[in-house]
């Protein structure tokens, strides 16, 4: 994901360079403004990605909890069956 964010920022830098170059800005102004656009796009894309991943994780956690609540685990009756077997064996003898 970091590579995708960087590439989107680089695309924004290139587009900003063309747009600011058409405005007849000096080279230093052109580069500094394009770099500011690059930083802004990268930070915004990273925040959007982080929040979307956070919401997806919370949805998965919520769906897992609701599934666990609707399907409780099976009870272990092995101790009851052993006691029943012991009582049955004693009553037969």
N, C-alpha and C positions, 0 to 999 in steps of 0.2 A: 504493500500500500504506500510505503514511503516513496517508492519510485514513481508511482502514478501521481502522487501529490506534487513531487518535484517537477515532473514533466508538464503538469497543468500550469504550475508557476512559471516554468520556462516559456511556455506558449504565451502566457499573459505578458511576460517580459518582452517577447518579440513583437507582439501586437502593439504594446505600449510604445516600443521603440519606433515602430513605423508611424503610429499616430502622432507622437511628439516630434518626430523628424519632419512630418508634413507641416508642422507649425513653425518651422524655421527656428527652433531653439538651439542654443549652443550645445556642444558635445557633452559638457559636464552636466548641464541641466537635463539634457535628454537622458543620460545614463542614470543620474540620481533619481529622477522621477520614475523611470522604468524599474529601477531597483526597488523603490518604494511600492510600486504596483506588484512586483514579484513577491515581496515579503507579505504584503496584505493578502494576496491570493493564497499563498502557501499557508498562512496562519488560519485564514477562514476555512480552507479546505480541510486542514487538520482538525479544527474544532468541529466541523460538520461531521467528519468521519468518526471522531471520538464519541460524539453524542449519539450518533446513529448506532454505533456498536454497543454503547451502554444501554440504549433502549432495547436492542435485540437481545442482549444478555438478560435483561430484566424480564422480558417477555418469555424467554426460554425457562428462566427460573420460576416464573409465575405458573406457566403451563405445567411444569414438572410437579410443582406443589399441588396444583388442583387435580392432577392425575393421581397423585399419591393419596390425596384425601378421598377421592371418589372410589379408589380401589385399595382398601386397606390390605395389609399383608395377611396371608393365611396364618391362622393360629396353629401353634404346635401342640398337637394332642398326643404326642408320643408318651408323655408321663401318665396321662389318663389311661391310655390303652394298656400300658404295663400294669397299672394298678388294677384295671379291669381284668386283665389276663390272670393276675395273681389271685384275685378274688374268685374268679371262675375256677381256677385250678384247685383252690382250697375247698370250694363248695362241692366239687366232683369227688374229692377224696373223703 
